[in-house]
Amino acid sequence: MFSWTDINLLDMLRSVVDILLVTYVIYKVIMVIRGTKAVQLLKGITVIILIWFLSSILKLKTLNFIMTQAISYGLLAIIIIFHPELRRALEQLGRGRLFSREMHEEEQRRHTIEALVTASAYMAKRRIGALIAIERETGLNDYIETGIPINAKLTSQLIINIFIPNTPLHDGAVIIRGNEITAAACYLPLSESPFISKELGTRHRAAIGVSEVTDSMTIVVSEETGSISVAKNGDLYRNLTEERLKEMLEHEWLNKMSGSGRRWNWRGKQNG
């Protein structure tokens, strides 16, 4: 025999499930459109809704009328302007791939890691100096603005070509965002730590410096010795092999992406 309490509890559970499902769908849609033109569209829609809301509260009749018309006809405009994106999303939904962005991102990151490791190993063997900063949670826009915009898909060939000696972009740092080379010839802050070894040059000091003020990882290839180092959290991990560099990048990108809590114990860490 059901009571009013049972009915209320059932309604509450139904509401919770409903909210969770809607939240999940919204999250997945945001993940799908992230990095596309639709992000700018959402920002514009948010601004219009805020203006409409404020105009209603402040009783600004003319502005409220304009915003109401914009919202009324906005759906049709969105369908027309973003017809290719909507068609692509429907195609992905038909293939069952609309909510598989995580797998796509993991595949992209694996390609990025392979490109970084291949380029670093190639330059290390030929003693081509390189400085590659990888953006993570903390943005590197301040340093990107000091360089030359690239905004190109990351490949090992492009990285190697940038750091070839006596080319216009070889002096300075390359900054990586996601699977793109955002900028080259960037200036990074030099560490002022007195504990850095005197044998380390400007590239290593810059790598340590940017890791002290951001959560970035920076790969350094020494022009003098051909050794590979990585700076992270103010520490410098030196003389890394190709395999160990790959393991470190995979740990930081792939394991954290999947939520793995596996600890990583690096031998050979040197602050100087």
N, C-alpha and C positions, 0 to 999 in steps of 0.2 A: 504494500500500500504506500503510495507516494504522498509526501507532505509538501507544503509550500516551501519548506526548507530545501527539499530535494530538487524542486523545480528551479529555485533560485540558484542553487549550486550548479545545476546543469546549464542554466543560462550563463552563469559566470564563466564556466569552463569553455563554453562555446564562444563567448566573447574573447577570451584569452587566446584560444586557438585561432580565431579570426584575425586578431591583431598581429599575432606572430606570423601568420601566413602572409598578410599584407606587408608587414615589415620585411620579410624575407624576399618577397617579389620586388619591392622597391630597392632593396639592397642589390639584388642581382641586376636590375635594370641600370642602376648607377654604375655597377662594375662593367656592364656591357658598353655603356656610352662614354665611360671615362677615357679621356684622351682623344675624343672625337669632337666634331663641330657642335654636336648636340649639347655639350657642356656649356658652351657660350649661350646657346638657346635657353637653357634652363636658368642661367643667370639673368638673362633678359626678362624671362617670364616672372621670375621672383621680384625683380625691380618693379615691373608693371603692377603686380598684385599688391606690393607694399604701397605704391603710390595710390592705387585705387582704394585700399583700406584707409590710408591716412586722409584722402580726400573725402571719404564717407564720414569719418569721425569729425573732421574740421568743417564739414558741410560746404566744401568748395564745389559748387554745382557744375560749373563748366568743366573743370578738370575731371570730376567724377564721371560726367557724361562721356568725355573722350576715352577715359580708361575703360568704362563699361563697353563701349563700342569696340575698343581694341581687344578686349577679352572675348567678346561675342564672336568676332570674325577671326580671332587669332588661331583657332583650331584649323580652319580651312587653310589659312596661310601656312601653318606648320606642315600640313599634309602636302601642299604644293612645293614648298621650299625643300623639305627633307624627304621627298619621295624616294630617292635612291637609298637613303639610310633605312627608311621604313621597310622598303622591299627586301633589303639585305637581312634585316632583323626577322622578317617573316620567313625568309628562306632558311635561316638558321633554326628558327622554331620548327619548321617542317622537317629539318634533318635531326632535330633533337640536340642541337648544339648551342642553343641560346644561353643556357646556364652552365656552360663548360669553359668559362673564361679562365678559371684557375689553371686548367690543364694547358690552355694556350699560353698563358703567362709563364708557366713553368718551362714550357718548350722554348719560348723566347729567351728566358734567362739562361737556359742551358747553352743556347747558341751564342749568347753574349759572353758567357764564361769561356767557351771554347775559343772565341775570337780573341779575348784578352790574353788567355794563356798562350795561344799560338803566336800572337804578335810579340808578347814579352819574351818568349823563348827565342824567337827569330832575332830580335834586337839584342838580346843578351849574348848570343853566340857571335854576333858581329860588333859588339860593344858600341851599340847605338844608344845614346842616352835618351831616356824617356821619363815622363812624369804624367801619370794618368790618375785623376781623381774621380772616384765613383760616388755620385750623390745617393744619399739614403733618405732618412726622414728629414734631416735638417737641410733646407734648401741652400744651394750654392750660387744663387743669382748674383750676389755682390761680386763674386769672382768671375762669373760668366761674363758680366758686363765689361770686364777689363780685357777680354780677348776678342777674337774674331768669330762671329757666328758661323756655325757649320750646319747644324740641324740635319744631319745625314744618318742613315742607318749604319750602325756599327758593324764594321768588318775588319778582319785582321789586316787586310791589304791597305785599307784606308789609314788605319793607325800607323802602320809601318811607314807609309808614304809621308805622313805628316812629320814624323820625327827624323826623316832622312836629313843628315847634316847639310847646312847651307841652303835649306829651303826656307821660304818666308815664314812658315808656321812652326818650325822645329823648336824654337826657343820659347819655353813656357810650358804650361800644363794643358793637357786635354781634359775636358770635363765630360763625364758620361752620365746621362740621365736615362734610366730604363735601358732600352736597347738602341739608343741614339747617341752619337757624338754631338753634344750641344754646342761646344765652342772649343777653339784651340788658341794657343799662344796666350793663355790666361796667367795672371799673376796671383800666386798664393802667398799667404802671410808666412814669414819666416819665424821659426821657433826661436825664442830667446833663452831657452834652457841652457844653463851652464854645464850640464852633464852630457851634452852631445859630444861625441868623439870628434877631435880635430880633423880626422881623416875624412869625415863626411863633408860633402860639398853642398852647394845651394839647393840642389834638387831634394836631397834628403832632409835638409832643414825646412824646406817648404812643405814637404810631405808630412813631417811631424807637426809643423805649425798649423796646417789646416785641420789635422786630426785632433788638435788640442781645443779647437773652438767649434768643431762640428762633429757629427757622428760618421763622417765619410770614411771610406777606405781609399788609400792612395798607393798605387803601384809605382815603384821607382826602379828603373834599369840604370845601373852605373855605367857611365861612359869609360871610366878608368879600368874597372875590374870586370865588367860584364855581369855582375851579380844582380839578382832580383831581390828586392825588399818590399815590404808592405808596412805602411804606417796606419795605425788604428788606435784610437783613444789615447793619443800621446805617446804610444809605444812604437818602436820600430822592430820589425821582424826581418832579420837579414839572412842573406845567403839561402834563399828558398829555391828548391828544385822546382821543375815544371810541375811535378806531381803534387808537391806540397802547396804550391800556389793554387792549383785547381781545387784541392781539398779545402783550402781556406775559403775560397770564393763560394764553393758549393755549400759549405757550412753556414756562411753568413747570408746567402741568398735563398737557397732551396730549403734548408732545414727550418729557418725562421719563417719562411713562407708557409710551410706545412705545420708550424706550431711545435716542432720538435724542441725539446728542452735539453738535448744532449750537450754535455759540457765539452769544451774544446781546450786542450792543454797544449800550448805551443812551446816547443823547445827552441832555443836559439834567440829568444827575445833579447834585444839590446836597445837601451835608450840612447846609446851613443856608440 
